[in-house]
Amino acid sequence: MERTTVTLRKPIGTRTRRGAVLATAALLSTAALVACTSASAARLDPNRKPFVLAGVTNVEQVAQLTGHDSLNKTARFEIAGQDLGSMFQADGKTWFVFGDTFGQRDDGVTGGGGTEGRSNALACTTDTDPTDGIRFDGYIADDIGWAKELIDSKKVDGIEMTAIPTYGFAANGAMYLAYMSVKHWGDPGEWETNYAGFAKSTDGARTWSKLDRPRWGGDSNFVQVSVSELDGDLYFWGVTHGRFGGVKLMKVSEKHVEDQSAYRYFAGTSADGTPRWSADESDARTIVDDTVGELSVVWNEYLSRWTMSYTDGGAESAVIREGATPWGPWGEKFTLASQTDVPGLYAPYLAPQYTTDGGRTIYFALSVWDPYNVYWYKADLVRR
């Protein structure tokens, strides 16, 4: 394979801009249905009183997930460095979605760069114990065993530098990767994008095809997304390119995920607190007004709240906050880790299945610019 040298994403900068006998059987079935419905309803109840999260404590690095010296010894997949690592579940596995990936890096190289560059990579695991790090079962690989690029890109600066998956999800028996087509990596924390869209796999993640629709413009607020399913609907929390804008929300029925006209955008609430949804993307309201990048939104059982983690581009930190419903209200942010704690940090990704103590202890993936790899962290949530 031809060796190509590429230098890509820049670390967090200091610029700021606002940017979950028959009668007896029937009763048990009904009880289970009521319990399920009640649990789902609680996640959408606009009258729930926030807030219960009082802070975060006992933040610790558990393991290194990628790189030659990592728990997963990724040199065997020709991976010396990669970033991101958002997670989703499909086919009985958890899938880790990585961004720009490099097979070889010279000593002393800082940040994203190297040879054997691939725009993205995908690992899977059946490891359900987060306490000692996550061991990958393997990567989707090519015929020589290297981690394979799933979504191609032109790799031409100013046209299409790379194609970065921002999140994955399962729907209708298929797997999807939401990705952004990056035109140019700009100043720290900012980049130019052509568009955001989906790639789809129907063969267990071995091959992927880009969908022509749905797509969102490169300046839209849905360039980077986090995805969760609830009651047959897929919720997408989105931010624009970079780390200097707020969060907006859209949803779609799972069965219509490929129909752009079926998407509805959160447009505010009625007097009684119920959400209003619009077919017009321009009606989308900001639900979290902050400098947000690389976000992850999951339900947390300990808090009985939605939790949102993200890179705070303004504060140069990884943070978390709670939400009473998918659209909020959202509480204050608490620091998971700062640049002082972990220089060059970004992309704190959560997964609902990776918690302990009833959700009190959360585990998350965190990228570090130097040495440009992904680490596994834990933190304890403090409830009021």
BADOVEX-766844 format. One record per residue (C-alpha): x, y, z; residue in three letters. Coordinates in steps of 0.2 Angstrom, whole numbers, padded with zeros to 4 digits, always signed. Layout:
! BADOVEX-766844
XYZALA/...
END
This chain:
! BADOVEX-766844
+0000+0000+0000MET/+0006+0017-0004GLU/+0012+0027+0011ARG/+0004+0045+0012THR/+0009+0058+0024THR/-0006+0069+0030VAL/-0007+0082+0044THR/-0025+0085+0050LEU/-0035+0091+0065ARG/-0028+0104+0077LYS/-0031+0103+0096PRO/-0042+0114+0106ILE/-0037+0133+0104GLY/-0041+0148+0115THR/-0052+0157+0103ARG/-0070+0159+0109THR/-0086+0163+0099ARG/-0104+0160+0104ARG/-0108+0153+0092GLY/-0170+0026+0142ALA/-0261-0099+0170VAL/-0267-0086+0155LEU/-0275-0073+0166ALA/-0259-0072+0177THR/-0248-0071+0161ALA/-0259-0057+0154ALA/-0258-0047+0170LEU/-0239-0049+0170LEU/-0238-0044+0152SER/-0249-0028+0155THR/-0238-0024+0171ALA/-0222-0025+0160ALA/-0230-0014+0147LEU/-0235-0001+0159VAL/-0218-0001+0167ALA/-0210+0001+0150CYS/-0222+0015+0145THR/-0219+0024+0162SER/-0200+0023+0160ALA/-0201+0030+0143SER/-0213+0043+0148ALA/-0202+0049+0162ALA/-0188+0053+0149ARG/-0200+0064+0140LEU/-0210+0072+0154ASP/-0208+0091+0153PRO/-0215+0094+0170ASN/-0200+0085+0179ARG/-0191+0096+0191LYS/-0173+0099+0187PRO/-0159+0098+0193PHE/-0151+0084+0203VAL/-0133+0084+0197LEU/-0122+0093+0210ALA/-0105+0089+0203GLY/-0092+0077+0197VAL/-0078+0069+0207THR/-0065+0055+0207ASN/-0060+0057+0189VAL/-0047+0044+0184GLU/-0039+0037+0169GLN/-0042+0019+0168VAL/-0033+0013+0152ALA/-0027+0018+0135GLN/-0038+0011+0122LEU/-0028+0014+0106THR/-0010+0015+0100GLY/+0005+0003+0101HIS/+0006+0003+0120ASP/-0012+0002+0123SER/-0023-0011+0131LEU/-0028-0017+0113ASN/-0011-0016+0105LYS/-0018-0008+0089THR/-0001-0010+0080ALA/-0008-0027+0074ARG/-0021-0017+0064PHE/-0008-0005+0058GLU/-0014+0009+0070ILE/-0001+0020+0079ALA/-0013+0034+0082GLY/-0032+0038+0080GLN/-0045+0049+0089ASP/-0063+0051+0094LEU/-0071+0034+0099GLY/-0090+0037+0100SER/-0100+0022+0104MET/-0116+0013+0098PHE/-0124-0004+0100GLN/-0129-0016+0086ALA/-0129-0034+0082ASP/-0125-0038+0101GLY/-0109-0028+0101LYS/-0103-0011+0105THR/-0095-0002+0091TRP/-0081+0011+0093PHE/-0081+0024+0079VAL/-0064+0032+0076PHE/-0059+0047+0066GLY/-0042+0050+0057ASP/-0031+0035+0059THR/-0013+0033+0056PHE/-0002+0017+0054GLY/+0015+0024+0057GLN/+0021+0040+0066ARG/+0038+0046+0068ASP/+0045+0048+0086ASP/+0041+0065+0092GLY/+0026+0068+0081VAL/+0013+0079+0089THR/-0006+0078+0085GLY/-0015+0071+0070GLY/-0003+0065+0057GLY/+0008+0051+0050GLY/+0008+0038+0036THR/-0005+0025+0031GLU/-0018+0038+0034GLY/-0037+0033+0034ARG/-0051+0045+0037SER/-0060+0033+0049ASN/-0060+0016+0057ALA/-0072+0005+0067LEU/-0069-0007+0081ALA/-0081-0019+0090CYS/-0082-0027+0107THR/-0092-0039+0117THR/-0083-0033+0133ASP/-0097-0027+0145THR/-0085-0023+0160ASP/-0079-0005+0159PRO/-0069-0006+0176THR/-0053-0011+0168ASP/-0054-0003+0151GLY/-0062-0010+0135ILE/-0054-0024+0125ARG/-0059-0024+0107PHE/-0063-0040+0098ASP/-0056-0033+0083GLY/-0058-0019+0069TYR/-0066-0020+0052ILE/-0051-0024+0042ALA/-0045-0026+0024ASP/-0038-0042+0017ASP/-0020-0039+0025ILE/-0028-0036+0042GLY/-0026-0017+0043TRP/-0041-0007+0050ALA/-0051-0002+0035LYS/-0057+0015+0030GLU/-0075+0013+0029LEU/-0081+0030+0022ILE/-0069+0036+0008ASP/-0064+0054+0005SER/-0054+0064-0008LYS/-0040+0069+0004LYS/-0037+0085-0005VAL/-0036+0101+0006ASP/-0049+0114+0001GLY/-0060+0101-0008ILE/-0062+0086+0004GLU/-0049+0084+0017MET/-0057+0069+0026THR/-0074+0061+0031ALA/-0076+0060+0049ILE/-0090+0049+0057PRO/-0097+0059+0072THR/-0109+0045+0078TYR/-0116+0028+0074GLY/-0133+0020+0076PHE/-0144+0005+0071ALA/-0161+0006+0063ALA/-0172-0005+0053ASN/-0159-0019+0053GLY/-0145-0009+0046ALA/-0131+0001+0054MET/-0128+0019+0050TYR/-0113+0031+0053LEU/-0117+0050+0053ALA/-0102+0058+0046TYR/-0096+0076+0041MET/-0086+0079+0025SER/-0072+0091+0030VAL/-0066+0103+0017LYS/-0052+0111+0027HIS/-0045+0110+0045TRP/-0044+0128+0050GLY/-0039+0137+0066ASP/-0039+0127+0082PRO/-0057+0121+0086GLY/-0064+0127+0069GLU/-0065+0118+0052TRP/-0074+0120+0036GLU/-0086+0106+0031THR/-0095+0103+0014ASN/-0110+0093+0021TYR/-0115+0081+0034ALA/-0124+0064+0030GLY/-0125+0046+0033PHE/-0116+0030+0027ALA/-0125+0014+0028LYS/-0121-0005+0030SER/-0132-0020+0028THR/-0118-0033+0030ASP/-0113-0031+0048GLY/-0102-0016+0046ALA/-0090-0025+0033ARG/-0095-0012+0019THR/-0103+0005+0019TRP/-0111+0016+0006SER/-0114+0034+0007LYS/-0132+0040+0005LEU/-0137+0054-0006ASP/-0150+0059+0007ARG/-0153+0064+0020PRO/-0139+0078+0020ARG/-0137+0094+0030TRP/-0127+0109+0024GLY/-0109+0112+0029GLY/-0115+0127+0039ASP/-0130+0119+0047SER/-0132+0115+0066ASN/-0132+0096+0062PHE/-0114+0094+0056VAL/-0109+0084+0071GLN/-0122+0074+0080VAL/-0126+0062+0095SER/-0140+0049+0092VAL/-0152+0040+0104SER/-0167+0030+0101GLU/-0183+0031+0111LEU/-0200+0024+0108ASP/-0197+0021+0089GLY/-0190+0039+0087ASP/-0172+0043+0084LEU/-0166+0059+0092TYR/-0151+0069+0085PHE/-0143+0082+0096TRP/-0132+0093+0084GLY/-0119+0106+0083VAL/-0111+0115+0068THR/-0093+0113+0062HIS/-0080+0116+0076GLY/-0082+0119+0094ARG/-0090+0136+0095PHE/-0109+0134+0094GLY/-0124+0128+0103GLY/-0134+0113+0102VAL/-0150+0110+0093LYS/-0162+0095+0092LEU/-0171+0085+0078MET/-0180+0069+0078LYS/-0187+0056+0065VAL/-0196+0040+0066SER/-0184+0025+0065GLU/-0193+0018+0050LYS/-0191+0035+0040HIS/-0173+0038+0044VAL/-0168+0040+0026GLU/-0182+0052+0022ASP/-0176+0069+0024GLN/-0194+0076+0023SER/-0198+0066+0039ALA/-0186+0075+0050TYR/-0194+0087+0063ARG/-0184+0101+0072TYR/-0187+0106+0090PHE/-0195+0123+0089ALA/-0198+0128+0107GLY/-0211+0123+0119THR/-0229+0127+0122SER/-0236+0135+0138ALA/-0238+0119+0146ASP/-0220+0114+0142GLY/-0224+0101+0128THR/-0212+0102+0114PRO/-0216+0110+0097ARG/-0209+0102+0081TRP/-0206+0109+0064SER/-0203+0102+0047ALA/-0192+0118+0043ASP/-0174+0116+0049GLU/-0173+0135+0051SER/-0185+0134+0065ASP/-0174+0124+0076ALA/-0170+0132+0093ARG/-0154+0131+0103THR/-0157+0120+0118ILE/-0139+0122+0125VAL/-0130+0139+0122ASP/-0112+0135+0124ASP/-0096+0132+0114THR/-0100+0114+0110VAL/-0090+0101+0100GLY/-0090+0082+0099GLU/-0105+0079+0110LEU/-0113+0063+0117SER/-0130+0062+0125VAL/-0136+0047+0134VAL/-0149+0042+0148TRP/-0142+0040+0165ASN/-0152+0029+0178GLU/-0143+0036+0193TYR/-0149+0053+0190LEU/-0164+0048+0180SER/-0159+0062+0168ARG/-0152+0064+0151TRP/-0133+0068+0152THR/-0123+0077+0139MET/-0104+0077+0138SER/-0094+0087+0126TYR/-0079+0097+0122THR/-0081+0114+0128ASP/-0071+0125+0115GLY/-0072+0141+0126GLY/-0066+0133+0142ALA/-0054+0121+0134GLU/-0061+0107+0144SER/-0072+0091+0144ALA/-0089+0094+0153VAL/-0105+0086+0157ILE/-0123+0093+0161ARG/-0140+0085+0164GLU/-0156+0087+0155GLY/-0174+0084+0161ALA/-0180+0079+0143THR/-0171+0078+0126PRO/-0174+0096+0123TRP/-0171+0102+0141GLY/-0171+0112+0152PRO/-0152+0108+0153TRP/-0143+0111+0169GLY/-0126+0119+0173GLU/-0110+0111+0166LYS/-0098+0102+0177PHE/-0080+0099+0172THR/-0075+0081+0169LEU/-0057+0086+0164ALA/-0047+0102+0160SER/-0032+0106+0150GLN/-0022+0107+0166THR/-0028+0089+0170ASP/-0026+0082+0153VAL/-0017+0093+0140PRO/-0024+0092+0123GLY/-0040+0083+0128LEU/-0056+0083+0117TYR/-0071+0072+0112ALA/-0078+0064+0129PRO/-0090+0051+0123TYR/-0102+0041+0134LEU/-0111+0025+0132ALA/-0127+0021+0143PRO/-0121+0003+0145GLN/-0104+0008+0152TYR/-0108+0013+0170THR/-0107+0005+0187THR/-0116+0007+0204ASP/-0132+0010+0196GLY/-0126+0024+0184GLY/-0117+0033+0198ARG/-0100+0029+0191THR/-0098+0034+0172ILE/-0085+0028+0160TYR/-0080+0038+0144PHE/-0068+0038+0130ALA/-0057+0054+0129LEU/-0045+0059+0115SER/-0028+0066+0119VAL/-0020+0077+0105TRP/-0002+0071+0110ASP/+0001+0057+0108PRO/-0015+0057+0097TYR/-0024+0042+0104ASN/-0040+0037+0114VAL/-0040+0034+0133TYR/-0053+0027+0145TRP/-0059+0037+0160TYR/-0071+0035+0174LYS/-0080+0048+0185ALA/-0092+0048+0199ASP/-0108+0059+0198LEU/-0113+0068+0214VAL/-0132+0069+0216ARG/-0141+0082+0226ARG/
END
